[in-house]
Each structure stands twice: as C-alpha cells, then as structure tokens.
Amino acid sequence: MKGHIGLGDHFTYGKLLRFTLPSIVMMIFTSIYGVVDGFFISNFAGKTPFAAVNFIYPFLMILGTLGFMFGAGGSAVVAAAMGMGDRERANRLFSLFVYFSAGLGILLAGVGIGLLRPLASFLGAEGEMLEDCVAYGRIIAAAVPAFILQMEFQSFFIAAEKPNLGLAATLAAGVTNMALDALLVAVFPFGILGAASATALSQVLGAVIPLVYFSLPNKSLLRLGTTKFDGKALILACANGSSEFMSNISMSLVGMLYNVQLLKYAGENGVSAYGVLMYVSMIFSAAFIGYSMGSAPVVSFHFGAQDQMELRSLLRKSLVILGVVSLGMVLFSQIMAEPLSKLYVSYDRELMDLTCRALRVYSLAFLFMGYAIYASGFFTALNDGLTSALLSFLRTMVFQVAAVLLLPMIWRVDGIWWSLVAAEAMAVALSAVFLAVDQKKFGY
C-alpha cells in the first residue's frame, strides 16, 4: 500500500516522525483529559475543587499503571515474536495480555474506591477539599479497567501497524471528554462530579473502540482470540514493562509528596500552582512518551531480527529529534508562562504570580525529560526490563524524593520547583552511562 510504513522498514527522519506521530498525538490527547478537567473545574467550580482534583489525581494514576506496563512490556514481547516470524504466537500473547490486565483492572477499581477517603485524609485533605477528593475519585476509580485497556491498546495499535486507527480512537475519546466537560461543568452546574463523569465516559469509549476492532476480523497484524495461560510470557511482559509501571507509580507517589510539601510551604495555593505545572508537563511529557511508545515496536522488531545497523540508526536519529523538540518546549514555556497561568488561575493574582514563577523554573526540566523517558523506553524495547526499571525508579523516585525533601530546606517553595529540574538532569546523566555501558551488549 502506498505510503505504508512497516516495522521492518529502514527509517529515515521523515519515516520515523510519520510513524511515531499518531502515538504522540494519542498520548497528548489522553493527557488532555486531566488538563480539560482542570480548566473547567478551576474556572467554573472554584479554587478548592481545583486543588482537590490535583491532590487526589496522583493516586488515581497509580490505579491505571497496569495499562502502561502491559502496553509497553506486552507490545515489546509481541513485536519481537512478529520479528521472528511467529504471527500465531504473537496473537495468542496479545489476547492473553488484554484479558489478564482487564481482570486486574476490575480488582484495582474496587480497592481504589475503598482507599480514597482514608488516604486523602492521611495526606492532609480535610473539610470541603476532602469531600471533593472522594467525590471526584470514586467516579474515576470506577473507570480504571477502561483506562488500563485504553493505555494498553495505544501500544498494541502501533505493534499492529495501525497507529492511525489508534489515533482515531483516542481522538474520539478526547473530543468526547472535552464536549462533556463543557456540557456538564460549564453549561450544567454539576461541578466536580460532571468533570469526573466526562473523563470516565471518555475512557470507556477509548477502551471499547479498540476492543471491538481487535475482536472482529481486521486488516491489522493482531486480533483478539483464544489464548492460554502463559506464566513465562506474563512475567516477561511485566519485566519489560516494569520501567513504565515503576515510572508511573513513582511519579504518582512523588506527586503526593509534592502536594504534602506544598501544603506545608505554600498552602492550598501551592497545590493549585503545582496542578497547573503538571497540566503543562503532562502535555509535553506525553509527546516524549508518545515518541518512545511509537518507536519502541520498531526497535523491538529490529532487535528480534538482529539488525544492529538499524538499531544504531534509530538511536542516533531519536537523540537528535528529542534535542530539537526539547529546546522548542523550553522556549515556548518561557514565553507562554504568564498566558498559561492566566488560563487557569486569572481570578487570583497571588496564585497567578506563584504559578507563573513556578512554570518558568520548572520548564527547564524539559531540556532533560525527553532523553530520560526515551532511554528507559529504549531498554524496554530491547527486552531489558531490569535496566529500564532501574532507570525509571531512580529518576522518578530516588532523585525526585531526595530533591523535594532537601532543596525546600534551602530555598523553601522555590526549592520545590527546582527539585524537578535537578532530578531530570541527574536521570539523563545516569541514562548516558547505561547507554554507553550496554552499547556492545545490544549492538546499537
């Protein structure tokens, strides 16, 4: 088919960008869920509900991390099987990963709903803010099985060489979320409950569309069907995706710690300002994650085919692309810091000034973030889950926790914003060491 790009192709810069673009847009639109919720809640429901959503959101993300793990880790296993020419095994494993993760998602939804109130209270939420955390969280937690499948299918659409269909499904879910947010929050005064319902319904749509597509006869490389339990394959998928799992778990735990520190040093305003930072970061980091997801099956395929020359080419081109994009993100953030702050918190001058300053400092982290995310995803694609998990754990847990605990002792609230930059810089330095050490082992 004219214009079709396959996993086994030789990738130029143009082909690499065209192949990864759907996954980049998919991730950006997925991240927009929280961004749109925040915009409508802040401007139509008020500062306290806005702070509550930002406060409980990290915990809700923990519940959905299985989708990232089985998506990244499972697609690496499936793509490697296709690279070795075993299509039947690839489909059997694909089906196993989808069914297994859906079952775990149902279990996690029940656990999450039960933990919401005691956890929010333990972290420091009280009064109206606590009630808003519980109200928003219960609805989002109930949709966790759908969220897991939605995240998982984003990777499998790429492995199936149908990234554009994955993009279409994500766009449909994203537009649904935005339309329902406008209707249920801005038009009808359902506030935080309306925003949560909009997000949950859009996630269900984002899961159902791929389920139907892959269950029916289709023209992709993958199809859901009968399977059998394969403990070794599940362990391998979990090991390969452990970095994505650890990264998301760690980021969520660290997000909770940031909120606790911000309540201590800046009160409710600090939590709200951090929320705006996270919305901007979610979109920019989504571009990096999307690129990593989009290129990973290509790396896995050529790794399975033992094409070392193409592996070296893919790595070199990716580093160049990430460098150019990172610089553009920093420049954009510096120029747009005030307009972005006004978009969310223009009704409170003190909060807006705090947010604008925080964004100008935090945006420097984008210089390093893309490289750190890609390095971890690169090792996942090479089926080296241990190295990938170690990089993610050190980046999102050790470095950030150390920085957010120590730097505020010196610079108070400014130390919290700088801690994000310091952690990403340390992660890139460590990633460079691992890439250099393992170069001969994997032949890239």
N, C-alpha and C positions, 0 to 999 in steps of 0.2 A: 504494500500500500504506500503510495507516495507520501512522503513526509513522516512516515512512521519511524520511530526510534526504538530499537530493541536493546535489551540488556547487553547483548554481545557485540554491539557496535563499537567502533573506535570513536571516542568522544572528543570533539573539538570544544572550544569555549562556548560556541554557539549551541551545539547539541547539548552540552551539559546544562546550560542555562535553560534551554527549552524543555529538557526532560525533568528538571527539578522545579520549574516554575509552578506547575499545578500543586505540588506538595507544599511549596512555600505559601501560596495563596490559601491552600486548605488550612494550614496552621494559623495563618493570620486571621482568617475568618473565624476559626474556632476560638482564638483568643479574644475576639471582638465580643463574644458573649458577655464576659465579665466587664469589659470596657463599656458596653452599651448599658448594661445593668447599672453600673456606677454612675454614668452620666444622668440617666433618668432619675435614679434614687436621690442623688445629690441635689439636682435642680428642682425636683418635684415633690420629694418626700422630706428632705432636710438633712442636716449635718449628722445627727445621731444615727439614723438608719444607715447613712453612708458609711459612718465609722463602723457600725455593726457588721455590715457586709464584708468590709475589708478585714475585720477582726476574725471572722469565722471562716472566711474563704480558704485559708491555707489548710485547715482541717478537712474541708470538703474535697480539696485537690488530692489529699492523701488517699481518700477512698477510691479515686479513679486511676491511681497509678498503675494498676494491673494492665490497663489498656495500652500504656506506653511500653510496658515490659513485654507483653505478648506481641505487640505490634512490631517493635524493633527487633526483639530477640527471635520471635517466631518467623518473621519475614526473612531474617538472615538465614535461618535453617532451611526454609522453603526455597529461597533463591539459590542457595548452594546446591540443593537437590536438583533444581532445574538446570544449573550449570553443569552438573554431572550427567544430565540427560534422563533423569528418573522422574517423569511427569506424574506417574501414578502415585509414587510415594509423596511427592510434593502436595498433591491434592488431599491425600489422606491426612497428612500432618496439618495442613491448613484447616481442615474441618475439625480436627482434634483441638487445636488451639482456640478456635472460635467457641466451640461448645463448652470447653473447660472454663474459659475465662468468664463466659456468661453466667455459669453456675456460681462461680466465686463472687461475681458481682452482686447477685441476689443476696448472698450471705453478708457481704460487706454493707449493703444498704441497711439491713436490719440492725447490725452492730452500730453503724454510724448514727442512726436515728436515736438509739438508746443512749449514746455517749454525749450528744450535743449539749444538753443543759449542764451536766456536771463539769464538762471540760471547759465550756465558756466561762462558767463561774470560777473555776480554778484559776484560769488565766487572768482574771480580773474584771470581767464584764459584770455589770450589775444594773439593776433598775431597768429603765426603758431599753438600754443598749443590750442587756442580756435577753430580754424578751424578743427583740428584733433578731438577734443572732439565732435563737431557736426557731422562730417562725420562718426565716429565710432558709435555714439549714435543713429543716425537715423535708421541705419540698425538693431541694436539690439532691439530698441524700437518697430520696426515693427513686430518682432517675439515674443513680450510679450505674446499674447494669447497662443502660443505654449509652451512657458516657464512655464506659470501658470499651464497648463494641465500636463506637464511633471512632475513638482514638486508634483502636486496633486496625480497623478497616482502612484507615488512611495509609498505613504502611503496606497493607496487602494489595490495595489498588495499584500501588507502584510496582510491587513484585509481579502483579498480574499484567503489567504493561498497559494498564488502563488509568493512568494518572488523571486524565481529563474527566473521566467518569467520577473519580473520587472528588475532583474539584467541583463538579456539578452538584454532587450530593451535599458537599459542605456548604456551597453557596446557597442551596435551597434551605438548609438548616439555619444558616446565618441570617438570611433575609427574613425568615420566619421569626427568629428571635428579635430582630430589630423592630419588625412590624408589631409584634405582640407587646414588646416593651412600650412602644409609643401608645398603643391602644389601652393597655392595662394599667399604665402608670401615669401617662400624660393626659389621656382623654378620660378614662375612668379612674377614680381615686383609690385604686387598690394598693398603691404604695409598694412596700417591700414584698408583699405576697404576690402582687402582679408581676413584679420583676422576676421572682423565683419561678413562677409558673411559666413565664415566657421562655426562660432558659431551659427548664425541664422538658417542655414540649418540643423545643427545637432539637434537643439532644435525642429524644425518642425518634424524631424524624430522621436525624442523621445516622441512626443505627438501623432503622427499618429499611431504608432505601438500599443500602448495601446487602442486607440480609436477603431481601427479595431478589436482587440482581444475581448474587452468587449462588442462590438456591435453584435458580432456573437455568436452562441451557443458555450459554452465553459465548461470546467470541473472545473472552479473555483466556489467560493461561491457567486460571484457577476456577474451581467450582466446589461448592459445599456438597458433601455427600456422606456416604457411610464411612466410618472410621473405626479404629480400635484403640484401646488404651495403650500408650507407649510411654512408659515412665522415663526412659532414657531421653526421648525427644523432648518431653516436657521439661526435664532438668536442664537439657542443653538450651532450650529456648529461654528458660528463666535465667540461666547463667549468662547467655548472650545479652539478654535484656536487663540484666541486673544493674547496669550502669544507669539506664533510663529510670528504672524503678528506684534506685538509690538516689538519683539526682532529684526526682520529683518528691520523694519522701523527705529528703534532706532540705530541699528548698521550702517545703511546707513547714517543717519543724523550725527552720531558721526564721521563716516568716512569722511564726508565733512568737519566737524570741524577740524579733524586731518590734513587734507590737507591744510586748511587755516592757521593753526598754523605752519605747516611745511614750507609753503611758507614764512612765516614771519621769522622763526628762522633758516632755512637751505636752502631756495630757492628751485629750481627745483630738486636738488639732494635729498632733504628731501622727496619730494613727490615720487620720484623713489625708494628710500630706503624703504619707507613705503609700496610701492607696493609689493616689494619682501617679506616683512614681512607678508602681507596679503595673498600672494600666499601660503606660508608655513602654515599660520594659517588656510586658507581655507581648506587645505587637512586634517590637524589634527582635526580641529573643525568638519569637515564633518564626521569623524569617530565617534565622540561623538554624533553628530546629528543623524547619521545613526543608532547608537545603541539605542538612545532614540526613534526614529521612529519605529525601528524594534520591540522593546519591548513594546511599548505603546498599540497596539491592544491586546496583551496578558494580560496586566494589566487591560484594559477596559473590556475584556471578563470575567476575574475572578471577577472584581468589579461588573459587571452585574449579575454574578452567585452567588455573596455574599460569595466567597471563601476567607475568611480572612487569613487563614493559608498560602495559596499560594501567596497572596499579600505580606505578610511579607517575605516569602522566596525569592520572586522576587526582592524586595527592597534590602535585605541583600546581595544577590549574585551580584546584579548590582553595589553596592558600592565597593565591593571587586574587581570586574573586572575593574572598572573605575580607581581605585587606582593604580593597576599594570600597566595599559596602560599609565596613566599619567606620571608615573616615567620613563617609557621607552621613551616617547616622549621628555621629558626634556633632558635626556641623549643623545639621538640622535641629538637633535638640537644643543646642546653644542659642540658635536664632529664635526658636519657637517656644522657649521655656515659659515666657510670660503668657502668650496666647493659649498655650495648653493648660496652664494653671487657671486662667480665667474661664476656660471652657467648663471646668468642674466646680470651682470654688470662688467665683467672682463676687458672691454675696457676702464674703467675709474677708476684709482687707488684710488682717493679720495672718489668717490662714493662707491667703493667696501669696503673700510675700514669703512665708515659710516654704510653701510648695515650690515657688519659682527658684529660690536659692537651692533647695534640695535637688531639684531637677538638673540645674547647671552643674552641680558637683557629681551627681550620680551618672550623668550621661557619659562621663569619661570612662566608665566601665565598659561601654560598647566597643572601645578600642581593643579589648581583650576577650570579651564574652564569646564572640563568634568562633575564635580559634579554640577556646576551651571546650565549647559544645561540640565542635566538629571532631576534635581529637578523640573524645570519648566515643562518639558515634562511629568513627573510623575503625576503632578497635572492635567495637561490637560487630561491624560488618565483616571483620576478619575472623569472627568467631572466637575472639579473645575476650570473653566476658570478664575475666578476672582483672585484667589491666583496665578495661573500660570502667568497671565498677569502682576500682580504686581511685581512678582519676575523678570520677563523679563524687565519690564520698569525700575526698579531700577538698575538692572545690566547693561543694555546696554545704558541707557540714563542718569540717575541721577549720578551714581557713575563714569562713564567714562567722562561725561562732566565736573563734578567737578574736577576730577583728571587732565584732559588735560588742563584745564584753570589755575589751581593753581600750579601744580608741575613745569611746564616750567619757572615760575617766580623765582623758586629757582635754578633749575638745567638746565635751558634753553632746548636745544634739548634732552638731556638725560632724562629730566623730562617727555617728551612726551612718550618715550619708557617705563619708569617706571609707567606711569599712567595706562597703560594697565594691568600691573600686580596688581597694587593696587585695581583697580576696580573689577577684578575677585576674589581677596581674600575677599573683602567686600561682594560680591554676595554670596560666599559659606557660610560665617558666617550667613548671613540672611536666606539662604535656610535651614541651620541646625535648626534654630529657628522655622521656619514654619513646618518643618517635625516633630519636637518634639511636637509642639502645637497641630497639627492636627492628631496625631497618633491614639487617641481613636476615633475620629470622623469617620475615614475611616477604622479603624481596621487593619492597616498594621504593 
